[in-house]
Amino acid sequence: MVDELRRHGVTLALVSPGSRSAALAIAFDEAAEIEVRIVLDERSAAFQAIGFARASGRPAVCVSTSGTAVANYLPAMVEAARSLVPLIAMTADRPPELRAVGANQTVDQVGMFGDRVRWFCDVGLADAGFDGNVYWRTLVSQAVARAMGHGRSPGPVHLNLSFREPTVPVSDDGRAAVEPYRHSIEGLPDGVPWQTSRVAKPVGAVLEQLNVSRGLVIAGEGIEDPVGLLAETRRLGWPVLATALSNMRGGPVVTSYHHLLVDDVSRVMMPEAVVSIGRIGPSDRLSALTSLDCPQIQIDRWGQWHDPRRHSDVLTQADPTATLGLTEGRPDPGWLELWSALDTRVRDVLDERLDDGSDLTGPVIARSISEVGWGALSVASSMPVRDVDAHTVKGGRVFANRGASGIDGFTSTTLGIAGVHPRTLGLSGDLSFLHDVSALAGGYPGDVVLIVVDNNGGGLFDLLPPATHAPAFERLFVAPHDKDLVAVASAFGAGAMTIESRQQLTEETESRLSEGGAHVLVVPVDREVELKQRRELDEAAGMAMSSLS
Ligand SMILES: Cc1ncc(C[n+]2csc(CCOP(=O)(O)OP(=O)(O)O)c2C)c(N)n1
C-alpha cells in the first residue's frame, strides 16, 4: 500500500508513534521518496496534513495507532471535509477477534468519522495466505482518487487497517509465530499507479442572467485559475471583489469592500447580477451582496451549496472561468471604473488612518504584513482572518482553515504549509496560539515566523452581542489567560520576543524569515484601543463614500 501511495504522488506521511501501527511506520520509513514526519499528537498531525495538502495540492497521509489516537483526527477531518482538502488517514486497528471484548486500547473505529469522509474502508488483515496485491493496490488507487475528488469533491478518506501480533517483522516474545508472506506484492512496471482517475471539469451552460453590463464577481476561497478568471471579468467589464483567500490579490481587484460596503449599497453601485464563486467569507458586509435584489448566481467547481442567505437563483457546478468565458456580456467601461475609483479612495482613507498613529492593533498588523516578503501567509480564525481580509492587499498564497472556522490546529496547519513554502508567515490570536501550542513540541518541517496578536483573550467577542448583553462577559467569553507567551514559546525552543512598534514588527519578521527556524513574535494589543480604531475606520470609510456619491 505504501508503494502504491508513492506511485500516486504521496510524498509525506505524518506518523504518530504507536505499536499497532508499527508495520505502517516502518514501511513508510523505508519508502525513500516519502518523507516521514513524527508528530506525537494525532490532532496536530492531521492539521499539519491539512497545511501540507492545502499548500501542495497533494494528499498527505496520517498514520496512527488504535484507540483515542484515531479520535484525535476528528477536528481536522471536519475541517478537511468542509474545505475540500485531500487527506488520507491510515489507522491501525485490532483484528476482529479482539474487537468488542474489552481488549486494551480497542475502540470501535469502523466509520468513526461518519459521513465526513469521502470514503471509508475497513481494509482488514494482511493474512499470510491471502493474495492481496491487487486488492491493496487498487484500494489505494481508489483512496487517492476519492481524496482528490473522484465521485464527489476532494476531502478526507479513512482507511482502517487491522494488524495481528506480532506488529513488528520478528516475534521474539513467543506470542505469535511469524509466517512470511508468500505472494507477490509487485506494482506495475515503470512505477505507474495501478489505476488512475480522471475528474472532469464540467462547464455550465451559458446563463441568460449573465448577459448584463453591471455584473459583480465575488471571488471566494481558492480560485484555481486566477489569471484566466481575471481576464474573463476584464472582458466582461465586471469588477472582482477578491477575498484574501482567493489567490487573486495583487492584481486589479477590489479589496476594500468590507469598508466600502459599510453603509447601504447606493443606487449607482447597484449591480444587475452578482456572481459568487466558492465560499466567500469572512466579511458579513461582502456576503450581504448575495442577498441584493438582482439575479444571484453561485458557481462552484465542486457543486458545494454555499448559500447561507438562501437567496441564490442559480447554483452551478462548473468551472468558473469557462462559464464566464461562455458569457457574451455587454461591457460598460464606466461600471468597472466606478468600482476601481471607490476602492482606491476607501483604501487610501484606511491606509492614512492606519499609518497615522503609533498604536499596534490587529488592522495595523495586517496592513504591515503587506510590507514583508513572505512566501505564504497562514491566518488563524477569529479577527486575524478578518483583519487580513480587510487590510492585507499584497498578492501571494494565503491560507486559512475556514471550512469549519475553528481556532484549533492553527500552528500545526502553519507548520504543514511551512514544509511546502519557504518563508511561511503565520498570524494568529493568543487563544488560537495557546489552543495548539503543543505543535511547537515537535520538529519544524520548514522555516516559520508566527505573529501572535496578544490581546489576552478573544477580541472577536467585543464585536458580538455578548459584549453588551452577557453578564460576566470577560470571564465567560473573552477568557483572559494572563500567560507570558514569549516564555511559553521559548519553553518549546522557538526564538521568541515581544514586539513594541510597527517598525520593529516588520524588521523582525523580515530578518527572522531570512534567518530560518521557528520564531514567535508576540505583539501586545489593547482591546479597547483596537475597538476604537475599528469604529473610526468604519466612520472614515462611510464619510469617504458619502462624499463620493
Ligand atoms: C475550536 C474552537 N473553539 C472555540 C471557538 C469559538 N471562538 C471563536 S473566536 C474565539 C476567540 C479567539 O481568540 P484569539 O485567538 O485570541 O483571537 P481574537 O479573537 O483575539 O482575534 C473563540 C473561542 C472556535 N471558533 N473554535
The ligand as an SDF file (V2000), in Angstrom:
LIG
                    3D

 26 27  0  0  0  0  0  0  0  0999 V2000
  -12.1630   25.0300   18.3060 C   0  0  0  0  0  0  0  0  0  0  0  0
  -12.9300   26.3030   18.5620 C   0  0  0  0  0  0  0  0  0  0  0  0
  -13.3050   26.6090   19.8280 N   0  0  0  0  0  0  0  0  0  0  0  0
  -13.9680   27.7720   20.0700 C   0  0  0  0  0  0  0  0  0  0  0  0
  -14.2800   28.6320   19.0460 C   0  0  0  0  0  0  0  0  0  0  0  0
  -15.0640   29.9170   19.3560 C   0  0  0  0  0  0  0  0  0  0  0  0
  -14.1880   31.1020   19.1840 N   0  0  0  0  0  0  0  0  0  0  0  0
  -14.2430   31.8600   18.0920 C   0  0  0  0  0  0  0  0  0  0  0  0
  -13.2010   33.1440   18.1310 S   0  0  0  0  0  0  0  0  0  0  0  0
  -12.6620   32.7320   19.6610 C   0  0  0  0  0  0  0  0  0  0  0  0
  -11.6330   33.5920   20.3540 C   0  0  0  0  0  0  0  0  0  0  0  0
  -10.3110   33.5520   19.6430 C   0  0  0  0  0  0  0  0  0  0  0  0
   -9.3850   34.3250   20.3440 O   0  0  0  0  0  0  0  0  0  0  0  0
   -7.9670   34.6910   19.7170 P   0  0  0  0  0  0  0  0  0  0  0  0
   -7.4080   33.5160   19.0050 O   0  0  0  0  0  0  0  0  0  0  0  0
   -7.1300   35.2650   20.7780 O   0  0  0  0  0  0  0  0  0  0  0  0
   -8.3070   35.7660   18.5910 O   0  0  0  0  0  0  0  0  0  0  0  0
   -9.0400   37.1910   18.7230 P   0  0  0  0  0  0  0  0  0  0  0  0
  -10.4980   36.9350   18.9030 O   0  0  0  0  0  0  0  0  0  0  0  0
   -8.4600   37.9420   19.8720 O   0  0  0  0  0  0  0  0  0  0  0  0
   -8.7800   37.8310   17.4060 O   0  0  0  0  0  0  0  0  0  0  0  0
  -13.2950   31.5810   20.1210 C   0  0  0  0  0  0  0  0  0  0  0  0
  -13.0460   30.9620   21.4370 C   0  0  0  0  0  0  0  0  0  0  0  0
  -13.8840   28.2600   17.7400 C   0  0  0  0  0  0  0  0  0  0  0  0
  -14.1410   29.0250   16.6800 N   0  0  0  0  0  0  0  0  0  0  0  0
  -13.1920   27.1240   17.5350 N   0  0  0  0  0  0  0  0  0  0  0  0
  1  2  1  0
  2  3  1  0
  2 26  2  0
  3  4  2  0
  4  5  1  0
  5  6  1  0
  5 24  2  0
  6  7  1  0
  7  8  2  0
  7 22  1  0
  8  9  1  0
  9 10  1  0
 10 11  1  0
 10 22  2  0
 11 12  1  0
 12 13  1  0
 13 14  1  0
 14 15  2  0
 14 16  1  0
 14 17  1  0
 17 18  1  0
 18 19  2  0
 18 20  1  0
 18 21  1  0
 22 23  1  0
 24 25  1  0
 24 26  1  0
M  CHG  1   7   1
M  END
$$$$
